[in-house]
């Protein structure tokens, strides 16, 4: 049975979400970040990050923007999936951005 346009669009969104989840996980590991650190940066709990990584809750565009900003990667590049961009992540720089934000204004993400 052929999929309707709506079903195809939903599948495309699901594929995009899965690629972003995978990109976040690999980027997080490359940056040597814990779920707690990522959650604190986004104003979320470890559990909320875990649920997003498990696909139970979807990442918002805001989340995507802030995660990519933390990692120093264009969000569209991350959304496209894994690639050479992972090599561009510098853990020291990521932790510097994380610490600068949390020290300046704990709990803020803007």
Secondary structure as the mmCIF struct_conf table of DSSP 4:
data_model
#
loop_
_struct_conf.conf_type_id
_struct_conf.id
_struct_conf.beg_label_comp_id
_struct_conf.beg_label_asym_id
_struct_conf.beg_label_seq_id
_struct_conf.end_label_comp_id
_struct_conf.end_label_asym_id
_struct_conf.end_label_seq_id
HELX_LH_PP_P HELX_LH_PP_P1 UNK A 2 UNK A 4
HELX_RH_AL_P HELX_RH_AL_P1 UNK A 5 UNK A 30
TURN_TY1_P TURN_TY1_P1 UNK A 31 UNK A 32
HELX_RH_AL_P HELX_RH_AL_P2 UNK A 35 UNK A 42
TURN_TY1_P TURN_TY1_P2 UNK A 43 UNK A 43
HELX_RH_AL_P HELX_RH_AL_P3 UNK A 46 UNK A 53
TURN_TY1_P TURN_TY1_P3 UNK A 54 UNK A 55
BEND BEND1 UNK A 56 UNK A 57
HELX_LH_PP_P HELX_LH_PP_P2 UNK A 58 UNK A 60
HELX_RH_AL_P HELX_RH_AL_P4 UNK A 61 UNK A 71
TURN_TY1_P TURN_TY1_P4 UNK A 72 UNK A 72
HELX_RH_AL_P HELX_RH_AL_P5 UNK A 75 UNK A 79
TURN_TY1_P TURN_TY1_P5 UNK A 80 UNK A 80
BEND BEND2 UNK A 82 UNK A 83
HELX_RH_3T_P HELX_RH_3T_P1 UNK A 84 UNK A 88
HELX_RH_AL_P HELX_RH_AL_P6 UNK A 91 UNK A 104
BEND BEND3 UNK A 105 UNK A 105
TURN_TY1_P TURN_TY1_P6 UNK A 106 UNK A 107
#
